[in-house]
Amino acid sequence: MTPDPDHTPIRKLRVSDPLWEAYDSVCQRVFGRTRSEDLVEHMRQVIREHGSAAELALLEQAEKELAERRARKGGRPPKTG
């Protein structure tokens, strides 16, 4: 199966339900963002702080890919709720 250039792949994460619920609440209250947004931002920060040149290049590639995908879709959809 070839990856769909218009969709970000879904990744699985194993975590207990109470931890997941508490994390959602904190992310919304403190940062005003979803768990997914917070996890992705955390990953970016870790790569920026500790990444090798090759890993930083992969981060740059990922950011360009995301920007291109959003441009095709007309930007990030507005948040609801």
Secondary structure in CASP SS format (residue, H / E / C, confidence):
PFRMAT SS
TARGET T0000
AUTHOR 0000-0000-0000
METHOD secondary structure of the structure
MODEL  1
M C 1.00
T C 1.00
P C 1.00
D C 1.00
P C 1.00
D C 1.00
H C 1.00
T C 1.00
P C 1.00
I C 1.00
R C 1.00
K C 1.00
L C 1.00
R C 1.00
V C 1.00
S C 1.00
D H 1.00
P H 1.00
L H 1.00
W H 1.00
E H 1.00
A H 1.00
Y H 1.00
D H 1.00
S H 1.00
V H 1.00
C H 1.00
Q H 1.00
R H 1.00
V H 1.00
F H 1.00
G C 1.00
R C 1.00
T C 1.00
R H 1.00
S H 1.00
E H 1.00
D H 1.00
L H 1.00
V H 1.00
E H 1.00
H H 1.00
M H 1.00
R H 1.00
Q H 1.00
V H 1.00
I H 1.00
R H 1.00
E H 1.00
H H 1.00
G C 1.00
S C 1.00
A H 1.00
A H 1.00
E H 1.00
L H 1.00
A H 1.00
L H 1.00
L H 1.00
E H 1.00
Q H 1.00
A H 1.00
E H 1.00
K H 1.00
E H 1.00
L H 1.00
A H 1.00
E H 1.00
R H 1.00
R H 1.00
A H 1.00
R H 1.00
K H 1.00
G C 1.00
G C 1.00
R C 1.00
P C 1.00
P C 1.00
K C 1.00
T C 1.00
G C 1.00
END
